């Protein structure tokens, strides 16, 4: 038997801080001036290529983006750093990624009129995981106070959330779950190359969540039935992240793009 599935609740968390294109350009162009001055001899000798400035019109034309939400604005806009400052947490503390996932998840649960213990499963689907194991989903499950069920992580780059919805739908249709939380906590500011004119404007930070459940069980007044899905992937090197545990096995890869 195959069950009909609905999205019965949604949640959205965004940081309090935003960076406009003008702010980003001012910081980036200061970095460019300092870089070119610091490497003037090498640039003049043809050993290095000078960096070019950016502008807000270029960013908006290339991406349509006018501002982005970020967890830490100060570190990103510091021309000597160009990266957010996000403090490490102890093993006894909830990770920052799980924390923002829980905030979005609680909104989705409220929207669906459910509690965490009404769920059978938690899927965390996003482009980068803070902790490879134990799974982020299992940490979110514990932070929500679920005393049963299961969770796992999945990564399909920028399409992780849509693939996560598909996985949740499949679990409900095949009877292995009645209700699934799919949460997509993205802290893209931490792995974005803010010193690269061609891509430093693309990503920000956010967490979204959806509740998936059998149509016959849903009581939310605002439901969206999932009529059909189809997945497709195609390999591309245009956007990539080569950073991971294997970098330490070859020192040339540590800190490389």
Secondary structure, DSSP 8 states (H G I E B T S, - for coil): ----EEEEEEEEE--SEEEEHHHHHHHHHHHHHHHHHHTHHHHHTTSS-------HHHHHHHH--SEEEES-HHHHH-TTT-S-------TTS--HHHHHHHHHHHHHHHHHT--GGG-SEEEEE-S--S-SSS-HHHHHHHHHT--S-EEEEE--GGGHHHHHHHHHHHHHHTTS-SEEEEEEEEEGGGTS-TT-TTTTTS--EEEEEEEEEETTT---SS-EE-----------SSS----SGGGGGSGGGTT--
